[in-house]
Amino acid sequence: MKRYHAHIYYALENKPYALEVHAKVLSAFSQLPVSHLVDYAVGPHLFPMFQVAFDESKFDELITFFTPFSDKLSILIHPLIRDDLVAHTDEAIWIGKKLAVNIDFLKSLA
């Protein structure tokens, strides 16, 4: 079964809204691993974000869930595959505005 990560990016000035969405994710998807909010760049992620891990059985439901928030947040969904560069670029799905990722960091993982 395919596994995915959703990275929900926010601007620091928009953190209260991100906290609201985070709470909604925790309520609606209590069975899924959801990270805390990270207010700084980490790994290939250049913007504050939180992460949700899920498998393909939740894919369509999460796309539908996140879409209404895409006016204020950017959501990157990528498969968990061996090639992190491909996962975060060619295989990535964006809901909302597409943001940059740290390509050099991803290349360093290869």
Secondary structure in CASP SS format (residue, H / E / C, confidence):
PFRMAT SS
TARGET T0000
AUTHOR 0000-0000-0000
METHOD secondary structure of the structure
MODEL  1
M C 1.00
K C 1.00
R E 1.00
Y E 1.00
H E 1.00
A E 1.00
H E 1.00
I E 1.00
Y E 1.00
Y C 1.00
A C 1.00
L H 1.00
E H 1.00
N H 1.00
K H 1.00
P H 1.00
Y H 1.00
A H 1.00
L H 1.00
E H 1.00
V H 1.00
H H 1.00
A H 1.00
K H 1.00
V H 1.00
L H 1.00
S H 1.00
A H 1.00
F C 1.00
S C 1.00
Q C 1.00
L C 1.00
P C 1.00
V E 1.00
S C 1.00
H C 1.00
L C 1.00
V E 1.00
D C 1.00
Y C 1.00
A C 1.00
V E 1.00
G C 1.00
P C 1.00
H E 1.00
L C 1.00
F C 1.00
P C 1.00
M E 1.00
F E 1.00
Q E 1.00
V E 1.00
A E 1.00
F E 1.00
D E 1.00
E H 1.00
S H 1.00
K H 1.00
F H 1.00
D H 1.00
E H 1.00
L H 1.00
I H 1.00
T H 1.00
F H 1.00
F H 1.00
T H 1.00
P H 1.00
F H 1.00
S C 1.00
D C 1.00
K C 1.00
L C 1.00
S E 1.00
I E 1.00
L E 1.00
I E 1.00
H E 1.00
P E 1.00
L C 1.00
I C 1.00
R C 1.00
D C 1.00
D H 1.00
L H 1.00
V H 1.00
A H 1.00
H H 1.00
T C 1.00
D C 1.00
E C 1.00
A C 1.00
I E 1.00
W E 1.00
I E 1.00
G C 1.00
K C 1.00
K C 1.00
L C 1.00
A C 1.00
V E 1.00
N C 1.00
I H 1.00
D H 1.00
F H 1.00
L H 1.00
K H 1.00
S H 1.00
L C 1.00
A C 1.00
END
